[in-house]
Amino acid sequence: MIEIIGNRDKAEAVNAVLASWASALGNKDAAGVVRHLSDDVVSFTLAAPLVHKGKGEKGLEGWFSTWEGPIGGDAVDARLIVGEDVAFWTGLVHMTGRKTDGVDVDLWFRQTLGLRKEAGIWKIVHEHASVPFAMDGSGLAELGLKP
């Protein structure tokens, strides 16, 4: 269930874009993913470096090649705020699957997506994904947290 704040008609259009984008991610379809990104997208992903600018289809293809089969995903505590031509989605995302090296992935992370309506089409202009880190001085990522 997603909490919607703002215009419900626009929220349906934004949700359709986000569902298509998420499906492309799960199916490892790099072209389908970048189709929903603005040309000037800025991404703070789980992977280095600290910031990615632009669509980065080749980087996605490289990352997708490290997975066996589809990438599973689900979101909880999702919230969508929709304005006239700007929208923000936040939620906790569960990523699952098997990497080509045999490692099983079962990871929860935080995600925020910012969208802008460009020439009548909703595009993702900002992506931020993160995991908390231990505040005990170790600096280690807290990869075992679950909602």
N, C-alpha and C positions, 0 to 999 in steps of 0.2 A: 504494500500500500504506500502510495506517495502522497505527502501533504502538498497541496497546491495553494499558493498565495498569489492572487492577481487574476488576470483574465483567463477564464477556463478555456475559451476557444483558442486563444494563443497557446495555452498550456498543452492542448492536444497536438498542435503543430510541432511544438518543441519536443514533446514526448515521442512523436513519430521519428523525428531526426535522431534523438538519443537512442531509441530502440534499434534503428537501422545501423547506427554507428557501433553500438554494443554487439549487434549480430555480426557485423563485419570483423570486429576484434575477435570474437569467439571462433569465427570460421577462418581466421588468419588471412583475410582478404585486405591486403594493404591498400589497394586502389579504392575499395569501399570505405575504408577508414578515412583516408585523406579527402575523399569527396565531401565529407562533412566538416572539414576544417577550413578556416579562412586562410587566405594567403599569408597573413601576418600573425598566425597563431603563435602563442608563447606557451610552452609546456614545461612544467616542473614534474617530471616523471620519477618513478622509482629508480630508474637507471641513471648513471652518470652520463653527461656532466650535470652541473647544477641547473642549467637552463638549456632548453632546445628551442630554437627559433625557426619557423617555417614548417612545412608539412612533413618532411623527412620520410618519404615512402621507402627509400632504400634501407634506412635504419629499421623500419618496421619489418620489412621482408627478412632482414637478417635475424631479428628477434623471433619472428614467427618460425624460422627454420630450426630454432632450438627446441621446438615443441613437437611431441608426437600427438597426432590427432588434434581435435579442437581444444580450445581453451575454455574451460567452464567459468561461469560468472553469475553472480547474483548480487543484489543490493538490498540493504535494509536501512531503516531510518532515513529514507529518501525524502527530500524536500525540494520543491521547485518554486521559485519566485519569478514571476513573469511580469515585465513592464511592457511598454509600447514597442520598443525595439531592442531590449536587453533582457536576458534571463540568466538566472543562476540555479544550478542544480548541485545539491550536496547529498552525500550519503556514505555509508560504509559498504565497501565492495568486497566480495568473497571471490577470489580467483583460485581455480583448481585445474589440475591437469598433470600430465607427465612430460617431463623434459626428455630430450633425446639421450641424455646421459643417465636416464633411469630414475632421476630424482622426482618424487611426487610433490607437487606444489599444492599447498592448502594454506592460503594466506588471506588474512583480512587487512584491508588498508582503508585510509580515508581518502575521499576524492571530492573535488570541487570542479565544476565545469562552468565556464562563463560563455554565453552565446550572444550573438549580435545578429540582428536581421539585416542582411545585405541584399539589396535589389529584390526584396520580397522573400528571401530564403534565409532560414535560420542556419547560422554557421557557428561552429565552436571556435572561439577566439582565445580561450585560456583553459588550460588543464593543469590541475595540481593534484598529485597523488603523494601520499606520505604514510609512513609508519612512525609511531612514537619511538623515542629512544630512552634507554634507562638513565635516570637522573642520579645514579649512584657513583658517577665518575667514570664508569667503564665506557660510556658512549655507545654501547651495543644497541642495535635495533631490537625492539620488542616484537618479534615476529610471531609469537604464540598467542597474542591477545585475540579474544573473540568478543563479539557484542553480547 
